[in-house]
Amino acid sequence: MKRTRGKKGRILGSAVDRKALAEVRDLLANEPRTRDMLIEHLHKIQDRYHHISSRHILSLAMEMNLPRAEVYETATFYHHFDVIKENETPTPPLTIRVCNSLTCEMFGAGQLLDELISGNNTDVRIQTVPCVGRCNKAPLAIVGSYPVETANKAKVNRAIFNKETECALPECITYAQYRKDGGYQTLIDCINGKHQPESIIKLLEDSNLRGLGGAGFPVGRKWRILREQPQPRLIAINIDEGEPGTFKDRYYLERDPHRFIEGTLIAHWAIEATDIYIYIRDEYTGCRKMLERELATLRKDPPCKLPNIYLRRGAGAYICGEESAMIESIEGKRGMPRLRPPYVAEVGLFGRPTLEQNMESMHWIRDIIEKGADWFAAEGRNGRKGLRSFSVSGRIQKPGIYLAPAGITMNELIDEFCGGMLPGHEFYGYFPGGASGGILPASLGNVPLDFDTLQAHDCFIGSAAIIVLSDKDSAKALALNAMRFFEHESCGQCTPCRVGTAKAVKLMEQNDWDQLLLKDLAQAMEDASICGLGQAAPKPLRCAMYYFPEEFE
Amino acid sequence: MAANPDKMNKNTTEFTLNGKSIEAIGDETILQAAKRYHIEIPHLCYKDGLRPDGNCRACMVEIKGESVLAPACCRQPTAGMDVSSDNKRTVHSQKMVLELLLTDMPQQAKSPYTLNSELDHWAEKLDIYDPRFHQRNQPHADLSHPAIAVNLDACIQCTRCLRACREEQVNDVIGYAFRGSHSEIVFDTDEPMGESTCVACGDCVQACPTGALMPANNVALIEPDHKVDTVCPYCGVGCLLTYNVKNDRIQYVDGRDGPSNHGRLCVKGRYGFDYVHHPDRLTTPLIRRKEGIKTDELIDPDNLHKYYREASWEEALDLAAEGLRNIRDTKGPQA
């Protein structure tokens, strides 16, 4: 550990505490001390002590041979790490996280929060957090890691009283069941030469399967690009589902985890990759533990020779769903997006060409191979091709995940899938793609919902997270909610986003918005931000002003 | 390290900047090529000698065929690329970035900590005054360090100090902690700079574009009446530096680009100049008086004249030469 003698022999910088060092060594046991393990190791400290003290930061820095500033800057980036100084009071062991993102706010998160704070005892910390990915059961309170759905004060208190603080593992199709139903046979067929990588890539291209994390880059083309890159190549699977209103990845993962793993292993075979990294958001505790278990079972009795599959845990940062930020995070750093070019496919994880895919994209690989490209491509309405998993929440009878034809309209989705609007609510508008996708009015309820179809309306489908608004909601208020979310989740790297989101919130908190100034700011954020977060952040405010002018009169 | 000019990639790339055809040499970025052609593009987080990071977004340019703007400091041109830095769209972004940053300066005005703020320079060039936004909550000053004043209310989060500390000097003291609009430059684990492991090389001060990190006691606000380019008087590395002098007193030091230091300095070269004005410093040759007998005792500097008298260089050198000649003549040339 670096120490420098200052004036009069004073030691500069705090010394490492022997007890803390022993504690850290005990937690790390035999695990690697490599830089990419930093966030994993910080989790161990947080899990054990419910906070991370300066003593532990110094010890971890020493143990991992890292500068203390780098450990500190990484730990303080992630909201699930409670970094405290020597003289600060440790956080209470139990935290209740109240989601205050779009759908939850519409369903009374504000009131829930007030009630919880007013009746709070000091043993519990109450915190507002962004979307926890359970918007069909809004509002949400997470007690420890236990999700209280359609939460109210009584339910939360009951969970605390009953010590229900752990998220249960979802009852999924297990490895044995999946194998019994013919699972992993397609992978085995690939490896045994029944398929060729080229034919599979062609099939994916024909199926029109596009990346379902939000960007919509064609999956087949991505695999083709990767095959042209120098080896070794890596795979990174993105389960950092954090876009407000989105819960489709969790839905599929909870039910059928091996389907995406098989898809991933097929990708691994097709692009001749080496290691696989799976990054899952920390909010999905039950899914992560289930996935750990299923991966262990898979490794014990593998259908073929398995590559290294590493499961990595996020730490409360929406931005890590951005592909290059996720890579930074897997490398154990602050989740700050990289500048492109170079693209992740060329220079990705650990500087290697990397195939990064959303989990749901991999979920469909097996079905497309088994049922053919047409099975997927033949679906679709209004001239669009394929299927989309819509996460629908808001003022509808039946919020949930609906696998529907790409190009379906909002009106059709509400009528055919969502059981219509809630009684007493009239369709007023919708977020077509979470907080990032903008807001459309009910009068545009007949626009086909797909990649590329919403650009003309200054919107974007993204992860197909649809939040339905009624005449009881205000686009202006929800645009502010969205901008607060972006301010909270901005990584802080580039000026237009770091400063722009904060300034926009201040302007939007005024009763009268300075619309000209907001438009000026929005233009620069869209043009000059490094990544999609800052570029998309002004969409809701632009849409609110453009499509809902009566709210500003 | 500067590249060996003989080994440098001298291939040129022709591209268009603001309608004018120009050439980038080797690995030059759009910004570097533009500079050679005296085409001005605002920039703050870019500094020669530091890895370009592209975070401030003041240097945004439009590249034909690309949907969003690109930072000129990080992009290398390709042949035939059509780049604009002066159209309505790019100037809008450049100005907005400067306005946002100016909003969070103390008093939303010129930096009170330096006369050479690059933000002030570009804001003036692009005619930006009276920002229209609400100011952030400003952090407190950290004056714990004897040589460096930390005033993060003038910080624009450009991370030049961090790159200087971590990547150039490899001192690893400065970090960029927290997230979003709360992001902050920290020392070690957010300690006062004076209690951190900082070795006071001052490279962060030299890297800072706005005066958020400055020599202590506001000396950077003194307009030097002249500058002296010289070589560091300490070890044998030979770092080049510049003394900023006012009223015959050195106020502060800047590293200068030289083969051994490329503008960087250590604590001695940057801050160890007070000896120059120390009353004990010898400024003329002295010759021992006859009555000033040599003893083991240290001479009291206040009584120096009891033992020595001032002499001219000629007299002193003659005396020394005479002494040496005397030794040679009496003891032989091998003595």
Boltz contact constraints between the chains, C-beta under 6 A:
constraints:
  - contact:
      token1: [A, 2]
      token2: [B, 197]
      max_distance: 6.0
  - contact:
      token1: [A, 4]
      token2: [B, 197]
      max_distance: 6.0
  - contact:
      token1: [A, 4]
      token2: [B, 199]
      max_distance: 6.0
  - contact:
      token1: [A, 12]
      token2: [B, 197]
      max_distance: 6.0
  - contact:
      token1: [A, 13]
      token2: [B, 188]
      max_distance: 6.0
  - contact:
      token1: [A, 13]
      token2: [B, 196]
      max_distance: 6.0
  - contact:
      token1: [A, 13]
      token2: [B, 197]
      max_distance: 6.0
  - contact:
      token1: [A, 54]
      token2: [B, 189]
      max_distance: 6.0
  - contact:
      token1: [A, 57]
      token2: [B, 189]
      max_distance: 6.0
  - contact:
      token1: [A, 67]
      token2: [B, 172]
      max_distance: 6.0
  - contact:
      token1: [A, 68]
      token2: [B, 188]
      max_distance: 6.0
  - contact:
      token1: [A, 68]
      token2: [B, 189]
      max_distance: 6.0
  - contact:
      token1: [A, 69]
      token2: [B, 175]
      max_distance: 6.0
  - contact:
      token1: [A, 69]
      token2: [B, 188]
      max_distance: 6.0
  - contact:
      token1: [A, 72]
      token2: [B, 175]
      max_distance: 6.0
  - contact:
      token1: [A, 72]
      token2: [B, 177]
      max_distance: 6.0
  - contact:
      token1: [A, 72]
      token2: [B, 189]
      max_distance: 6.0
  - contact:
      token1: [A, 73]
      token2: [B, 175]
      max_distance: 6.0
  - contact:
      token1: [A, 73]
      token2: [B, 176]
      max_distance: 6.0
  - contact:
      token1: [A, 73]
      token2: [B, 177]
      max_distance: 6.0
  - contact:
      token1: [A, 76]
      token2: [B, 177]
      max_distance: 6.0
  - contact:
      token1: [A, 76]
      token2: [B, 178]
      max_distance: 6.0
  - contact:
      token1: [A, 77]
      token2: [B, 179]
      max_distance: 6.0
  - contact:
      token1: [A, 339]
      token2: [B, 54]
      max_distance: 6.0
  - contact:
      token1: [A, 339]
      token2: [B, 74]
      max_distance: 6.0
  - contact:
      token1: [A, 490]
      token2: [B, 180]
      max_distance: 6.0
  - contact:
      token1: [A, 492]
      token2: [B, 179]
      max_distance: 6.0
  - contact:
      token1: [A, 492]
      token2: [B, 180]
      max_distance: 6.0
  - contact:
      token1: [A, 492]
      token2: [B, 183]
      max_distance: 6.0
  - contact:
      token1: [A, 493]
      token2: [B, 55]
      max_distance: 6.0
  - contact:
      token1: [A, 494]
      token2: [B, 55]
      max_distance: 6.0
  - contact:
      token1: [A, 494]
      token2: [B, 57]
      max_distance: 6.0
  - contact:
      token1: [A, 495]
      token2: [B, 56]
      max_distance: 6.0
  - contact:
      token1: [A, 495]
      token2: [B, 57]
      max_distance: 6.0
  - contact:
      token1: [A, 495]
      token2: [B, 97]
      max_distance: 6.0
  - contact:
      token1: [A, 495]
      token2: [B, 100]
      max_distance: 6.0
  - contact:
      token1: [A, 496]
      token2: [B, 57]
      max_distance: 6.0
  - contact:
      token1: [A, 498]
      token2: [B, 181]
      max_distance: 6.0
  - contact:
      token1: [A, 499]
      token2: [B, 100]
      max_distance: 6.0
  - contact:
      token1: [A, 502]
      token2: [B, 181]
      max_distance: 6.0
  - contact:
      token1: [A, 503]
      token2: [B, 133]
      max_distance: 6.0
  - contact:
      token1: [A, 506]
      token2: [B, 134]
      max_distance: 6.0
  - contact:
      token1: [A, 517]
      token2: [B, 132]
      max_distance: 6.0
  - contact:
      token1: [A, 524]
      token2: [B, 93]
      max_distance: 6.0
  - contact:
      token1: [A, 524]
      token2: [B, 96]
      max_distance: 6.0
  - contact:
      token1: [A, 527]
      token2: [B, 68]
      max_distance: 6.0
  - contact:
      token1: [A, 527]
      token2: [B, 69]
      max_distance: 6.0
  - contact:
      token1: [A, 527]
      token2: [B, 93]
      max_distance: 6.0
  - contact:
      token1: [A, 528]
      token2: [B, 57]
      max_distance: 6.0
  - contact:
      token1: [A, 528]
      token2: [B, 60]
      max_distance: 6.0
  - contact:
      token1: [A, 528]
      token2: [B, 69]
      max_distance: 6.0
  - contact:
      token1: [A, 528]
      token2: [B, 93]
      max_distance: 6.0
